[in-house]
Amino acid sequence: MGRFFRLVVAERHRHSGQLAGVFVAAHGLLRSDVAPSFERIELEGLLDWFGANLRVPRPVNGRAISWFKGTASPCSRRIWELA
């Protein structure tokens, strides 16, 4: 069986109580206006790429937590750019 990984930040997701994943953190950063404009453009580009190339997990109880296969797929390689 393959290994899976999940990248998180040091804050809790307000609904699940789990450590927030990098997608939640990235969207929060965009909403906060903290990131400089050049970082916002790069961040938006990465999120657009994932939107077009990553199948979104089906929410369970209104929540979805993304795990990545440890194989060298394009998504598992690009997530490190987002982190």
Backbone as JSON, one array per atom type, in Angstrom:
{
  "sequence": "MGRFFRLVVAERHRHSGQLAGVFVAAHGLLRSDVAPSFERIELEGLLDWFGANLRVPRPVNGRAISWFKGTASPCSRRIWELA",
  "N": [[0.84, -1.18, 0.0], [0.52, 2.25, -0.78], [2.03, 5.3, 0.48], [0.65, 8.18, 2.09], [0.46, 11.75, 2.35], [-0.01, 14.85, 4.1], [-0.01, 18.33, 4.09], [0.23, 20.79, 6.53], [-0.56, 23.76, 8.47], [0.39, 25.77, 11.33], [-2.07, 26.25, 12.71], [-5.44, 25.86, 13.8], [-8.2, 24.51, 12.04], [-11.23, 26.17, 11.89], [-13.73, 24.85, 11.87], [-13.35, 22.03, 11.8], [-11.45, 21.49, 13.75], [-9.08, 20.28, 13.28], [-5.58, 20.5, 12.34], [-5.06, 23.14, 10.11], [-5.02, 22.78, 6.6], [-2.79, 23.37, 3.78], [-4.25, 24.46, 1.66], [-6.47, 25.73, 2.85], [-5.06, 27.6, 4.37], [-3.8, 29.07, 2.32], [-5.98, 30.21, 0.92], [-7.0, 31.75, 3.01], [-4.88, 33.54, 3.39], [-4.99, 34.97, 0.98], [-7.46, 36.25, 1.31], [-6.86, 37.94, 3.42], [-5.26, 40.1, 2.7], [-2.58, 40.33, 3.38], [-0.38, 39.3, 2.02], [2.17, 40.37, -0.25], [1.7, 41.9, -3.53], [3.05, 40.53, -5.66], [3.41, 37.99, -4.55], [0.78, 37.26, -4.16], [-0.11, 36.99, -6.79], [1.4, 34.77, -7.64], [0.46, 32.87, -5.8], [-2.29, 32.8, -6.42], [-2.06, 31.78, -9.02], [-1.02, 29.2, -8.52], [-3.15, 28.1, -7.03], [-5.13, 28.19, -8.99], [-4.03, 26.35, -10.79], [-4.19, 23.98, -9.27], [-6.96, 23.9, -9.02], [-7.7, 23.23, -11.61], [-6.44, 20.78, -11.98], [-6.61, 18.99, -9.84], [-8.58, 16.6, -8.35], [-11.26, 17.3, -6.33], [-11.81, 16.26, -3.01], [-14.7, 14.46, -1.85], [-16.83, 16.1, 0.36], [-17.13, 15.28, 3.81], [-19.51, 15.32, 6.2], [-19.77, 18.04, 5.6], [-17.13, 18.84, 5.37], [-13.85, 18.7, 3.9], [-10.81, 17.04, 3.64], [-7.66, 17.12, 2.3], [-5.46, 14.65, 1.19], [-2.36, 13.54, -0.07], [-1.0, 11.25, -2.43], [2.08, 9.63, -1.97], [3.53, 9.22, -4.25], [5.3, 10.35, -7.19], [3.52, 12.24, -8.5], [2.15, 14.9, -10.57], [0.56, 16.61, -8.93], [1.36, 15.98, -6.29], [3.97, 16.83, -6.4], [3.72, 19.6, -6.95], [2.38, 20.59, -4.73], [4.26, 21.21, -2.83], [5.25, 23.62, -3.72], [3.2, 25.29, -3.07], [3.23, 25.09, -0.33]],
  "CA": [[0.0, 0.0, 0.0], [1.3, 3.48, -0.87], [1.96, 6.24, 1.59], [-0.03, 9.44, 1.84], [0.91, 12.84, 3.21], [-0.85, 16.05, 4.17], [0.75, 19.48, 4.57], [-0.61, 21.61, 7.41], [0.05, 24.94, 9.1], [0.29, 25.74, 12.8], [-3.32, 26.81, 13.22], [-6.55, 24.91, 13.73], [-9.34, 24.85, 11.19], [-12.28, 26.57, 12.85], [-14.87, 23.93, 11.91], [-12.99, 20.63, 12.06], [-10.55, 21.36, 14.89], [-7.82, 19.69, 12.81], [-4.64, 21.49, 11.83], [-5.5, 23.62, 8.8], [-4.18, 22.4, 5.47], [-2.21, 24.48, 3.03], [-5.26, 25.12, 0.83], [-7.2, 26.64, 3.74], [-4.15, 28.69, 4.7], [-3.59, 29.88, 1.12], [-7.18, 31.02, 0.69], [-7.05, 32.73, 4.09], [-3.87, 34.56, 3.1], [-5.52, 35.83, -0.08], [-8.55, 37.08, 1.87], [-6.38, 38.84, 4.46], [-4.49, 41.2, 2.12], [-1.27, 40.39, 4.02], [0.66, 38.96, 1.05], [2.48, 41.37, -1.28], [1.01, 41.62, -4.79], [3.72, 39.51, -6.47], [3.13, 36.69, -3.94], [-0.64, 36.99, -4.42], [-0.23, 36.51, -8.17], [1.94, 33.41, -7.65], [-0.46, 32.04, -5.02], [-3.51, 32.62, -7.23], [-1.71, 30.89, -10.12], [-0.94, 27.84, -7.99], [-4.5, 27.64, -6.69], [-5.81, 27.94, -10.27], [-3.5, 25.09, -11.32], [-4.81, 22.88, -8.52], [-8.38, 23.87, -9.38], [-7.84, 22.58, -12.9], [-5.75, 19.49, -12.06], [-6.78, 18.15, -8.66], [-9.96, 16.23, -8.05], [-11.59, 17.73, -4.97], [-12.45, 15.16, -2.28], [-16.1, 14.63, -1.46], [-16.91, 16.5, 1.76], [-17.76, 14.4, 4.79], [-20.07, 16.22, 7.21], [-19.51, 19.42, 5.21], [-15.69, 19.13, 5.39], [-13.0, 17.88, 3.03], [-9.39, 17.12, 3.99], [-6.88, 16.58, 1.18], [-4.25, 13.87, 1.41], [-1.7, 13.28, -1.34], [-0.22, 10.03, -2.54], [3.5, 9.92, -1.91], [4.16, 9.02, -5.55], [5.75, 11.59, -7.83], [2.51, 12.77, -9.42], [2.26, 16.37, -10.67], [-0.05, 17.29, -7.77], [2.18, 15.82, -5.08], [5.16, 17.67, -6.56], [3.37, 21.03, -6.93], [1.9, 21.03, -3.41], [5.39, 21.77, -2.11], [5.35, 25.03, -4.12], [2.17, 26.01, -2.3], [3.64, 25.11, 1.07]],
  "C": [[0.89, 1.24, 0.0], [1.13, 4.36, 0.35], [1.27, 7.51, 1.15], [0.55, 10.5, 2.76], [-0.06, 14.01, 3.1], [0.01, 17.17, 4.73], [-0.19, 20.4, 5.34], [0.18, 22.82, 7.89], [-0.24, 24.89, 10.59], [-0.93, 26.51, 13.3], [-4.43, 25.8, 12.99], [-7.63, 25.43, 12.79], [-10.53, 25.1, 12.11], [-13.45, 25.6, 12.92], [-14.48, 22.51, 12.32], [-12.16, 20.45, 13.32], [-9.22, 20.73, 14.53], [-6.86, 20.82, 12.43], [-5.07, 21.86, 10.42], [-4.5, 23.19, 7.74], [-3.7, 23.61, 4.69], [-3.22, 25.18, 2.12], [-6.07, 26.12, 1.65], [-6.34, 27.85, 4.07], [-3.94, 29.62, 3.51], [-4.79, 30.77, 0.84], [-7.33, 32.09, 1.78], [-6.06, 33.86, 3.88], [-4.35, 35.51, 2.01], [-6.62, 36.76, 0.43], [-8.03, 38.15, 2.83], [-5.65, 40.07, 3.95], [-3.13, 41.38, 2.78], [-0.15, 40.18, 3.0], [0.9, 40.11, 0.08], [1.89, 40.96, -2.63], [1.7, 40.55, -5.62], [3.5, 38.12, -5.88], [1.67, 36.3, -4.16], [-0.82, 36.42, -5.82], [0.27, 35.07, -8.28], [0.99, 32.45, -6.94], [-1.74, 31.77, -5.8], [-3.25, 31.67, -8.39], [-1.63, 29.44, -9.68], [-2.32, 27.29, -7.66], [-5.32, 27.37, -7.95], [-5.35, 26.62, -10.87], [-4.14, 23.9, -10.6], [-6.29, 22.77, -8.84], [-8.64, 23.13, -10.68], [-7.32, 21.14, -12.91], [-5.96, 18.54, -10.89], [-8.26, 17.87, -8.44], [-10.22, 16.55, -6.58], [-12.27, 16.56, -4.25], [-13.89, 15.49, -1.92], [-16.14, 15.01, 0.02], [-17.62, 15.45, 2.61], [-18.22, 15.32, 5.92], [-19.74, 17.68, 6.9], [-18.04, 19.8, 5.17], [-14.97, 18.22, 4.4], [-11.55, 18.1, 3.46], [-8.62, 16.42, 2.89], [-5.63, 15.87, 1.66], [-3.67, 13.58, 0.03], [-0.98, 11.95, -1.3], [1.25, 10.43, -2.58], [4.23, 9.71, -3.23], [4.47, 10.36, -6.19], [4.75, 12.09, -8.87], [2.68, 14.28, -9.51], [1.67, 17.1, -9.46], [0.81, 17.16, -6.53], [3.49, 16.58, -5.19], [4.82, 19.15, -6.4], [2.89, 21.5, -5.56], [3.02, 21.64, -2.59], [5.62, 23.24, -2.49], [4.36, 25.88, -3.32], [2.56, 26.13, -0.85], [4.72, 26.14, 1.28]]
}
